[in-house]
């Protein structure tokens, strides 16, 4: 994604907000209005950004008509499965660090 010259700065900000809303797995469920508020852009620009990200293969949409859109992030980072018994610290600049995969047998 970083080396994709077709993307604009807004696309990267939108993708980061989507990535930040993923809890486990590779799907994000967040509305375009909320995304627009978070990235400081109009809803129209966010929709265009999502379309560009989809065209470039960084995500694809998966939702039924009339429901909030779900976005599947295609980065291999999100495809990793968590393993039982292994503790991993996940951190982001806007949140406190949290543990994932804390179940031990």
N, C-alpha and C positions, 0 to 999 in steps of 0.2 A: 504494500500500500504506500509506503513512504516514497518509493521510487516511481510511482505512477504519475507521470507528467500531465495526464489528462485531468487530474483532480485539482480543484480549487481549495483554498484555505478553508472556506466554509464547509466543503465536503469532509475535510479531515475533522473539523470541529463537530459536525453532525455524527460522524462515525465514532468519535470519542464518547459522545453522549450516549450513543447506542451501546457501545461496549461497556460503559459504566453502569448501564441498567441491566446487564446480563448477570444473573445470580449464579446459575449453574447451567452448563451446557453451552449452547450457542445461539439462543433466541432472545430477542429483546422485544418487549411489548410496551410501546410508548407512543403517544399521539403526536401528530405533527404540530399541533398548537403548543404543547408543552416543550417539544424540541425547539420550536421557534423562540420561546421565552428563554430557554437555557442558553442558546447560542447567540441570542441577540440579533435575530434576523426575522424577516417576515415569513409567514407560513408558506407563501408561494415560493420563496427562495429555498426553503427547507425541502419542499416537495421536489423542486428541480434538482437539488443536491442528492436526495434519495434516489431519484431516477438515474442520475449520473453514476452513483455508487453501484446501482444495480446493473447498469449497462457495462460497467468495467469489471463486474464479477465479484465485487467485495461483499455483496449481500444479495439476498433475494427475498421477496415478499411471500408470506404464507399466512393467509387468513381468508375467512369466508366473507362474502359480500355483506355489508352492513355491520361488521364487527371491527373493533380496533385492530389495526394492522399489526402483524407480527413480522419481525425482520430476522432472518436467519443469517448470521455473520459467517462468512465462508473461510475466514482465516483459520489456519491449522491450530492456532493457539487455543481457539474455542472448541476444537474437536477433541482435546485431551480429556480422558476420563479420569475422575478422581479415584484414588485407590484407598481401600479401607486400611486403617492402621498407620497411615502416613499423614503427618501433619504438615501443612504448607501454609505459610503466611502470605496473605494477599493484601496488598496495600495500593492505595491510590492517593494522589495529592489532596483530594477533597474529603476523604474519609479516613477514619482510623483503621489501622491494620486489623484484619480478621483472620481467623483460622478456617481452613476448609479441610475436609476429609479427616475428621478427628476420631472416627470410630475405630476402636482397637478390639481385636479378638483375643 
